[in-house]
Amino acid sequence: MSGRRLYLTETVKPGPRQEKIAEEWRTKLLNQVDERRNPKTRATVDQLFTRYFEVADLATATRHEYLSKYRNHIKPYLGHLPLTEIQDAEVLDSLYAEMR
């Protein structure tokens, strides 16, 4: 969202196999990039919705309804989470159950 570059990192503890482990991690991270599985942003759900409401072309009543649903249901449960963590159906199922 910010346009800044993202860097994938992993810390390897010192030890006799440090170089081998570091190379294994390097390969894993490169594979993520090649397969386009790397995170494209570090933004949270809250940041995404804040940006959406800034640019969305909505009627006044619709905007108020969306904001109300966001504040009451989505933000308390998901607002703090990075977008990259919303890949798990369990997270969304919990939200849907709450909204029902």
N, C-alpha and C positions, 0 to 999 in steps of 0.2 A: 504494500500500500504506500510506503514511503518512497519507493524508488531506489532505496539503498541496497547495496549488494549484501547477500547473506553468505556466511561462511559456515560450513559444516565442521564441527570440531569433535574431538574425542581425546580424553586424557588417558595416557598409559602410565601406570605406576612403574617406577624404576625397578630393575631386577635383571637377572641373567638373560631372560627372554624378551627384554624390552623391545629390541629392534624387530624381532619376528612378530610380536604382537602389534606393534605400531604399523608394520607393513600390512598385516591382516586387516586392521581397521582402515587403513588407507584404501585398500581394495574394496572393502564394504562401502565406504563413503563414495568412492568413484562409481560403483555399481548403482547406488541410489540416484546419483546425478544422471547417469546414462539411461536409467529406466524411468527417469522423471518422477521418482518417489521422494525426492528431497523437498523439504518445506519451502514454499515460495514466499512465505511471510512469517513473521513472529507475532503478528497482530492477534489480539484477543477477540472474542465474540463481541464484547462491549465496543471495542474500537470499530469493528466492522459495522455494527448497527448505528453507531454515532455517525459514521461517514455516510451510511445509507440515508439516514434521516436528513442530513445536510443537503443531499443532492436529489432526493426523490421528489418527483413532481406528483404530489398527492393533493386531493381535495382536503379542505380543513377538517371535516368530520372524519375522513379516512385516516388522516395523519394522527388525530387525537386517539382514535380507536387502536391503531397500530402501536403508538407510543404507550398506551395503557397496557396493552397485552405484553409488550416488551418489558416494561418496568415491573409488572406484577408476576409474570411467569418465567420469562426467558432470562432476564438479567440476574435474578437471585440464584438461579441454578447453573447457568452457563456463562454468564458475563465475564467471569474471571479466567475462563479457560482459553488457552491458545487455540486458534482455529485448527491447528494440526492434530489436536486431541479429539476432535469431533469426528472421528472415523469409526468409532465404536457404536454399534447400534444400541448397546445397553444405555449409553448416555442419553440418546434421543428417546428411547422407550421410557426412561424415567421421567423425562420432561413431558412426554405425551400423557403419561398416566397422571401426572400432577395437574395438567391442564384439563383433563376430563373431569 
